[in-house]
Amino acid sequence: MSEPSTLLVVDDDLAMREMLAALFEDNGYEVVGADSAEAALELASSREFDVVLSDIRMPGRSGIELVSKFHAIRPETPVVLMTAFGTMESAIEAMRVGATDYITKPFESEAVLLTLRRVLETRALVQENRRLRRAVDKTRKLGDLIGVSPSMQEIFAGIRRLAHNRSNVLITGESGTGKELVARALHYHGATPDRPFVPINCTALPEGLLESELFGHVRGAFTGAVSSKTGLFEEADGGTIFLDEIGDMSLGLQAKLLRVIQDREIRPVGSNQSRAVDVRIIAATNQDLLEAARNRVFREDLYYRLNVIPIHIPPLRERREDIPELTQSFLVKHGAGEHRRLSESAMRAACAHDWKGNARELENVIERALAFTDASEIGIGDLGFSADAGPLDPGSEAVLAQAARQHMSLHELEDRYIDQVLEFTGGNKVQAAKILKIDRKTLYRRQQRNLERE
């Protein structure tokens, strides 16, 4: 059996409070009374109510003032205002400050109960909608990872299942697929999210400097080492170190990394003393490390030490159903909010595009499109890859084949082709003119001629 709804009745008139309390309690509600806005706010600071019913005219703060103050403490609690001075101006002001409803004294008991039931039903719907939205978000998002495709759902499930495991992880996938996002999700959903997550790109630094970055060095270890330096393994102690592009690490450094994994100790450059570290290693690569091992450019024993838990991220072209979700997230990330979107033809083109740079390329395209157009709807031409996709919508029938079947004249074919290109570019005449290799003024004249014919 569900708990009864709790109501807060705010009125400086004791008789009115008692009358409403009796009415509501007789109908199965729990009631708490307050004789002023100040008293109501004090109660709200320590407990939650399902609905607040407040008089408008009271000594001290009015009911209208109470609404905004109350919502600062309990933003999701509906407030219904009551007054014996029912004017349109009061009603408008009440709704303006955020009141859920407005009733006028004297009132019929049934009318009050009906209003209360309606407010409670609306609140229940809002809460259920919010719960469902959280449930949906939980299935399509994990940290900063987004995906509705079966492959991404499988990765999400794997992360949740393995996050508390401290074994080493090897993440594979093409550049731009989100390998670091997977590594961060593993760390922050694991047992030590408060401990450091330390990323380093093994390609970004030369071998000598990379060794110093990873393991640290003592003063005088090499020219320029004027002071001792703590390495990233020590900084990540108790947490996670993320070694991106591990396949580019030199064989010499691979041997030292293997020793760290085996002994759980690091030795700073120039030191003769080792230091114990407790670090989970997550490595990532866009290379085939087994093939690299066969070619003797990557240590096979290190590969098996790193590949305790393998996670492969498929390229975006193999999970096209993720593109709309990713596109929306990038629009929000780069300031477009809910007010700007891709046109239907642009979204179809985006879903058909191969995205060789994967999600990173998609984000760059969206960011560039937002920078170059202020339109609320982003067309194909704004995406900047119409030339490599061809002027025809990938889902449409080839113009020439259609023209042959319909016995079009060259003039009709020209018109149809221009229409197709304009549709493909989302009406962007500058992009269409580039594809057609004509002056855009020709397109404006054609448009004007068509309008005159109509």
C-alpha positions as CSV (number, residue, x, y, z in Angstrom):
1,M,0.0,0.0,0.0
2,S,1.4,3.4,-1.0
3,E,2.1,6.1,1.5
4,P,-0.5,8.9,1.8
5,S,0.4,12.2,0.1
6,T,1.6,14.9,2.5
7,L,0.2,18.4,2.2
8,L,1.4,21.6,3.7
9,V,-1.4,24.1,4.3
10,V,-0.2,27.7,4.9
11,D,-2.7,30.2,6.2
12,D,-2.6,32.8,9.0
13,D,-6.3,32.0,9.7
14,L,-6.4,29.1,12.3
15,A,-10.0,28.2,11.5
16,M,-9.2,27.9,7.8
17,R,-6.2,25.7,8.5
18,E,-8.2,23.4,10.7
19,M,-11.1,23.2,8.2
20,L,-8.7,22.3,5.3
21,A,-6.8,19.8,7.5
22,A,-10.1,18.0,8.5
23,L,-11.2,18.0,4.8
24,F,-7.9,16.6,3.6
25,E,-7.4,14.1,6.4
26,D,-10.9,12.7,5.9
27,N,-9.9,12.0,2.3
28,G,-6.7,10.1,3.2
29,Y,-4.1,12.8,3.1
30,E,-1.5,13.7,5.7
31,V,-1.6,17.4,6.6
32,V,0.9,19.7,8.2
33,G,-0.1,23.3,9.0
34,A,1.9,26.6,9.0
35,D,0.7,30.1,10.0
36,S,3.1,32.1,7.8
37,A,5.4,31.9,4.8
38,E,8.4,32.0,7.2
39,A,7.1,28.9,9.1
40,A,6.4,27.1,5.8
41,L,10.0,27.7,4.5
42,E,11.4,26.5,7.8
43,L,9.4,23.2,7.5
44,A,10.5,22.8,3.9
45,S,14.1,23.0,4.8
46,S,13.9,19.8,6.7
47,R,11.2,17.7,5.0
48,E,9.5,17.2,1.7
49,F,5.8,17.8,0.8
50,D,3.8,16.5,-2.1
51,V,1.7,19.7,-2.5
52,V,1.7,23.1,-0.8
53,L,-1.6,25.1,-0.5
54,S,-1.0,28.7,0.6
55,D,-3.1,31.7,1.2
56,I,-2.0,34.8,-0.8
57,R,-2.6,37.6,1.8
58,M,-0.7,36.9,5.0
59,P,1.3,39.0,7.5
60,G,5.0,39.2,6.5
61,R,5.7,37.4,3.2
62,S,2.7,36.9,0.9
63,G,1.8,33.6,-0.7
64,I,3.2,34.9,-4.0
65,E,6.5,35.7,-2.3
66,L,6.4,32.2,-0.8
67,V,6.2,30.5,-4.2
68,S,9.6,31.7,-5.4
69,K,11.3,31.2,-2.0
70,F,9.8,27.7,-1.7
71,H,10.9,26.7,-5.1
72,A,14.4,27.7,-4.3
73,I,14.4,25.0,-1.6
74,R,12.0,22.5,-3.2
75,P,11.9,23.2,-7.0
76,E,9.7,20.2,-7.8
77,T,7.0,20.7,-5.3
78,P,3.7,22.2,-6.7
79,V,2.2,25.2,-4.9
80,V,-1.5,26.0,-5.1
81,L,-2.5,29.6,-4.0
82,M,-5.8,30.5,-2.3
83,T,-7.3,33.9,-1.8
84,A,-10.6,35.5,-0.9
85,F,-9.6,38.4,-3.3
86,G,-9.9,36.5,-6.6
87,T,-8.9,38.9,-9.3
88,M,-7.4,38.2,-12.7
89,E,-4.3,40.2,-11.8
90,S,-3.7,37.9,-8.8
91,A,-4.1,34.8,-10.9
92,I,-1.7,36.1,-13.6
93,E,0.9,37.1,-10.9
94,A,0.5,33.7,-9.2
95,M,1.2,31.8,-12.4
96,R,4.0,34.1,-13.4
97,V,6.0,33.3,-10.2
98,G,5.4,29.6,-10.7
99,A,2.3,28.6,-8.9
100,T,0.7,25.4,-10.2
101,D,-2.9,26.4,-9.7
102,Y,-5.1,29.1,-8.2
103,I,-8.4,28.8,-6.2
104,T,-10.7,31.4,-4.8
105,K,-12.3,31.5,-1.3
106,P,-15.0,30.6,-0.5
107,F,-14.7,27.3,-2.2
108,E,-16.6,24.1,-2.4
109,S,-15.0,21.1,-0.8
110,E,-15.3,19.0,-3.9
111,A,-13.7,21.8,-6.0
112,V,-10.7,21.9,-3.7
113,L,-10.3,18.1,-3.7
114,L,-10.6,18.0,-7.5
115,T,-7.9,20.6,-7.9
116,L,-5.7,18.7,-5.4
117,R,-6.2,15.4,-7.2
118,R,-5.4,17.0,-10.6
119,V,-2.1,18.6,-9.2
120,L,-1.1,15.3,-7.6
121,E,-1.8,13.3,-10.8
122,T,0.3,15.8,-12.8
123,R,3.1,15.6,-10.3
124,A,3.0,11.8,-10.5
125,L,3.2,11.9,-14.3
126,V,6.1,14.3,-14.2
127,Q,8.0,12.1,-11.8
128,E,7.3,9.0,-13.9
129,N,8.4,10.7,-17.0
130,R,11.6,11.8,-15.3
131,R,12.2,8.3,-14.0
132,L,11.7,6.8,-17.5
133,R,14.0,9.4,-19.0
134,R,16.7,8.5,-16.5
135,A,16.2,4.9,-17.4
136,V,16.5,5.6,-21.1
137,D,19.6,7.8,-20.4
138,K,21.1,4.9,-18.5
139,T,20.8,2.6,-21.4
140,R,22.1,5.0,-24.0
141,K,24.8,6.8,-22.0
142,L,27.6,5.7,-19.7
143,G,29.7,8.6,-18.5
144,D,30.5,10.5,-21.7
145,L,30.0,7.4,-23.8
146,I,26.9,7.4,-26.0
147,G,25.4,4.6,-28.0
148,V,22.2,2.7,-28.7
149,S,23.7,0.1,-31.0
150,P,24.0,-3.5,-29.8
151,S,27.8,-3.3,-29.9
152,M,27.8,-0.2,-27.7
153,Q,25.3,-1.7,-25.3
154,E,27.5,-4.7,-25.0
155,I,30.5,-2.4,-24.2
156,F,28.3,-0.6,-21.6
157,A,27.4,-3.9,-20.0
158,G,31.0,-5.0,-20.0
159,I,32.2,-1.8,-18.3
160,R,29.6,-2.1,-15.6
161,R,30.5,-5.7,-15.0
162,L,34.3,-5.2,-15.1
163,A,34.8,-1.8,-13.6
164,H,35.6,-3.0,-10.1
165,N,38.0,-5.6,-11.5
166,R,41.6,-4.3,-11.2
167,S,43.0,-6.4,-14.0
168,N,44.7,-4.7,-17.0
169,V,42.6,-3.8,-20.0
170,L,43.5,-3.4,-23.7
171,I,41.1,-1.2,-25.7
172,T,41.3,-1.5,-29.4
173,G,39.6,0.5,-32.2
174,E,40.2,3.0,-34.9
175,S,41.3,6.5,-34.1
176,G,38.4,8.7,-33.0
177,T,36.2,5.8,-31.7
178,G,36.4,7.0,-28.1
179,K,39.0,4.7,-26.5
180,E,39.9,7.2,-23.8
181,L,36.2,7.7,-23.0
182,V,35.9,3.9,-22.4
183,A,39.0,4.0,-20.2
184,R,37.5,6.9,-18.1
185,A,34.2,5.1,-17.8
186,L,36.0,2.0,-16.5
187,H,37.9,4.1,-13.9
188,Y,35.1,6.3,-12.7
189,H,32.6,3.4,-12.4
190,G,35.1,1.3,-10.6
191,A,36.1,0.9,-6.9
192,T,38.5,3.9,-6.8
193,P,36.8,6.8,-8.7
194,D,38.3,9.2,-6.2
195,R,41.8,8.1,-7.0
196,P,43.8,9.6,-10.0
197,F,43.1,8.8,-13.6
198,V,46.3,9.7,-15.5
199,P,46.3,9.6,-19.3
200,I,49.4,9.7,-21.5
201,N,49.8,9.4,-25.3
202,C,52.8,7.2,-26.0
203,T,53.2,8.7,-29.5
204,A,53.5,12.3,-28.3
205,L,56.9,12.0,-26.6
206,P,60.3,10.6,-27.7
207,E,61.5,7.5,-26.0
208,G,63.9,9.1,-23.5
209,L,61.3,11.7,-22.4
210,L,58.5,9.1,-22.3
211,E,60.5,6.9,-19.9
212,S,61.1,9.9,-17.6
213,E,57.4,10.9,-17.8
214,L,56.3,7.4,-16.9
215,F,58.7,6.4,-14.2
216,G,60.2,9.8,-13.1
217,H,63.8,10.7,-12.7
218,V,66.3,11.8,-10.0
219,R,68.3,14.9,-10.0
220,G,71.3,14.7,-12.4
221,A,70.0,11.6,-14.2
222,F,70.6,13.4,-17.5
223,T,71.4,16.8,-18.9
224,G,68.7,19.2,-17.8
225,A,67.5,17.1,-14.9
226,V,68.1,19.9,-12.3
227,S,65.6,18.4,-9.9
228,S,63.9,15.1,-9.2
229,K,60.6,14.4,-10.9
230,T,57.7,12.1,-9.9
231,G,56.6,9.8,-12.7
232,L,53.0,9.3,-13.9
233,F,52.9,5.8,-12.4
234,E,53.5,7.2,-9.0
235,E,51.0,10.0,-9.6
236,A,48.4,7.3,-10.5
237,D,49.1,5.2,-7.4
238,G,45.9,3.6,-6.2
239,G,44.1,4.6,-9.4
240,T,44.5,4.1,-13.2
241,I,47.1,5.0,-15.8
242,F,45.9,5.1,-19.4
243,L,48.5,4.4,-22.0
244,D,47.1,5.6,-25.3
245,E,48.7,4.3,-28.6
246,I,50.7,1.7,-26.7
247,G,51.6,0.2,-30.1
248,D,54.0,3.1,-30.7
249,M,56.1,2.4,-27.6
250,S,59.7,1.4,-28.3
251,L,60.8,-2.2,-27.6
252,G,63.2,-1.0,-24.9
253,L,60.5,0.8,-23.0
254,Q,58.1,-2.1,-23.5
255,A,60.6,-4.3,-21.6
256,K,60.6,-1.8,-18.7
257,L,56.8,-1.6,-18.7
258,L,56.6,-5.4,-18.6
259,R,58.9,-5.4,-15.5
260,V,56.6,-2.8,-13.8
261,I,53.6,-5.0,-14.5
262,Q,55.3,-8.1,-13.1
263,D,57.0,-6.6,-10.1
264,R,54.5,-3.8,-9.3
265,E,57.5,-1.5,-8.8
266,I,58.9,1.4,-10.8
267,R,62.5,2.6,-10.8
268,P,63.0,6.3,-11.7
269,V,65.6,7.1,-14.4
270,G,69.0,7.5,-12.8
271,S,68.0,5.8,-9.5
272,N,69.1,2.5,-8.1
273,Q,66.0,2.1,-5.8
274,S,62.6,0.8,-6.8
275,R,59.3,2.1,-5.5
276,A,56.1,0.0,-5.1
277,V,53.0,1.2,-7.0
278,D,49.4,-0.1,-7.1
279,V,48.1,1.0,-10.5
280,R,45.6,-0.4,-12.9
281,I,46.9,-0.2,-16.4
282,I,44.5,0.5,-19.3
283,A,46.2,0.5,-22.7
284,A,44.7,1.5,-26.0
285,T,45.8,1.1,-29.6
286,N,44.5,1.4,-33.2
287,Q,47.0,-1.3,-34.3
288,D,46.9,-5.1,-34.5
289,L,49.3,-5.9,-31.7
290,L,49.4,-9.6,-32.4
291,E,50.5,-8.8,-36.0
292,A,53.0,-6.4,-34.5
293,A,54.3,-9.1,-32.2
294,R,54.6,-11.5,-35.2
295,N,56.7,-8.8,-36.9
296,R,58.8,-8.4,-33.7
297,V,57.9,-4.7,-33.2
298,F,55.8,-5.4,-30.1
299,R,56.6,-7.8,-27.3
300,E,54.3,-10.8,-27.3
301,D,54.6,-11.3,-23.5
302,L,53.7,-7.7,-22.9
303,Y,50.6,-8.1,-25.2
304,Y,49.3,-10.9,-23.1
305,R,50.0,-9.0,-19.9
306,L,48.0,-6.1,-21.2
307,N,45.2,-8.0,-22.9
308,V,43.7,-9.6,-19.8
309,I,40.4,-7.9,-20.5
310,P,40.0,-7.0,-24.2
311,I,37.5,-4.3,-25.3
312,H,37.0,-3.6,-29.0
313,I,35.2,-0.5,-30.1
314,P,33.7,-0.9,-33.6
315,P,34.1,2.0,-36.1
316,L,31.1,4.4,-36.5
317,R,30.3,3.1,-40.0
318,E,29.5,-0.3,-38.4
319,R,27.1,1.2,-35.8
320,R,25.3,3.9,-37.8
321,E,22.3,3.9,-35.4
322,D,24.6,5.8,-32.9
323,I,25.0,8.7,-35.3
324,P,21.8,10.6,-34.4
325,E,22.5,10.3,-30.7
326,L,26.1,11.4,-31.1
327,T,25.1,14.3,-33.4
328,Q,22.6,15.6,-30.8
329,S,25.2,15.3,-28.0
330,F,27.7,17.3,-30.1
331,L,25.1,20.0,-30.9
332,V,24.5,20.4,-27.1
333,K,28.2,20.2,-26.3
334,H,29.0,23.1,-28.7
335,G,26.3,25.4,-27.5
336,A,23.4,24.7,-29.9
337,G,21.2,23.3,-27.1
338,E,17.7,22.0,-28.1
339,H,17.1,24.9,-30.6
340,R,19.2,23.7,-33.5
341,R,19.1,20.4,-35.4
342,L,20.1,18.7,-38.6
343,S,17.5,18.7,-41.4
344,E,16.1,15.3,-42.4
345,S,18.2,15.2,-45.5
346,A,21.4,16.2,-43.6
347,M,20.8,13.5,-41.0
348,R,20.3,10.9,-43.7
349,A,23.5,12.0,-45.3
350,A,25.3,11.9,-42.0
351,C,24.1,8.4,-41.3
352,A,25.2,7.3,-44.8
353,H,28.7,8.9,-44.5
354,D,31.6,6.6,-43.7
355,W,33.2,8.8,-41.0
356,K,36.8,7.5,-41.5
357,G,37.7,9.7,-38.5
358,N,34.8,8.2,-36.5
359,A,33.1,10.1,-33.7
360,R,36.0,12.6,-33.6
361,E,35.4,13.5,-37.2
362,L,31.6,13.8,-36.6
363,E,32.2,16.2,-33.7
364,N,34.5,18.3,-35.8
365,V,31.9,18.5,-38.7
366,I,29.1,19.5,-36.2
367,E,31.3,22.2,-34.5
368,R,32.3,23.6,-37.9
369,A,28.7,23.6,-39.2
370,L,27.6,25.6,-36.0
371,A,30.4,28.1,-36.6
372,F,29.5,28.7,-40.2
373,T,25.7,28.9,-40.1
374,D,23.3,30.6,-37.8
375,A,20.3,28.8,-39.2
376,S,18.2,26.8,-36.7
377,E,18.2,23.9,-39.2
378,I,21.6,22.6,-40.5
379,G,21.5,21.4,-44.1
380,I,23.7,19.0,-46.0
381,G,25.7,21.8,-47.5
382,D,26.6,23.0,-44.0
383,L,28.2,19.6,-43.2
384,G,30.9,20.2,-45.7
385,F,31.2,16.7,-47.2
386,S,28.6,16.9,-50.0
387,A,31.4,16.7,-52.7
388,D,32.6,13.3,-51.5
389,A,29.1,11.9,-51.0
390,G,28.0,13.1,-54.4
391,P,25.1,15.4,-55.2
392,L,22.4,12.7,-55.0
393,D,20.8,11.7,-51.7
394,P,22.2,8.2,-51.0
395,G,18.7,6.9,-50.5
396,S,17.2,8.3,-53.8
397,E,17.1,6.7,-57.2
398,A,19.7,7.7,-59.7
399,V,18.6,10.7,-61.8
400,L,19.8,9.3,-65.2
401,A,18.0,6.0,-64.8
402,Q,14.8,7.8,-63.8
403,A,15.1,10.2,-66.7
404,A,15.5,7.4,-69.2
405,R,12.4,5.6,-68.0
406,Q,10.3,8.8,-68.0
407,H,11.7,9.9,-71.5
408,M,12.7,13.3,-70.1
409,S,14.0,16.0,-72.4
410,L,17.5,17.5,-71.6
411,H,15.7,20.6,-70.3
412,E,13.6,18.5,-68.0
413,L,16.6,16.5,-66.9
414,E,18.5,19.7,-66.1
415,D,15.7,21.0,-64.0
416,R,15.3,17.7,-62.1
417,Y,19.0,17.5,-61.5
418,I,19.2,21.0,-60.1
419,D,16.2,20.2,-57.8
420,Q,18.0,17.1,-56.6
421,V,21.2,19.1,-55.8
422,L,19.3,21.8,-54.0
423,E,17.5,19.1,-52.0
424,F,20.8,17.5,-51.2
425,T,22.3,20.8,-49.9
426,G,19.3,21.6,-47.9
427,G,18.5,24.6,-50.1
428,N,21.9,26.0,-49.7
429,K,22.4,27.8,-53.1
430,V,26.1,28.5,-52.5
431,Q,26.9,24.8,-52.0
432,A,24.6,23.8,-54.9
433,A,26.3,26.3,-57.2
434,K,29.7,24.8,-56.3
435,I,28.5,21.2,-57.1
436,L,26.9,22.3,-60.3
437,K,29.9,24.6,-61.2
438,I,27.6,27.5,-62.1
439,D,27.2,31.1,-60.8
440,R,24.8,31.1,-57.8
441,K,23.0,34.1,-59.4
442,T,21.8,31.5,-62.0
443,L,20.0,29.6,-59.3
444,Y,18.4,32.8,-57.9
445,R,17.2,33.8,-61.4
446,R,15.8,30.3,-61.9
447,Q,14.0,30.5,-58.6
448,Q,12.5,33.9,-59.5
449,R,11.4,32.5,-62.9
450,N,9.7,29.6,-61.3
451,L,7.8,31.9,-58.9
452,E,6.6,34.1,-61.8
453,R,5.3,31.0,-63.6
454,E,3.3,30.1,-60.5
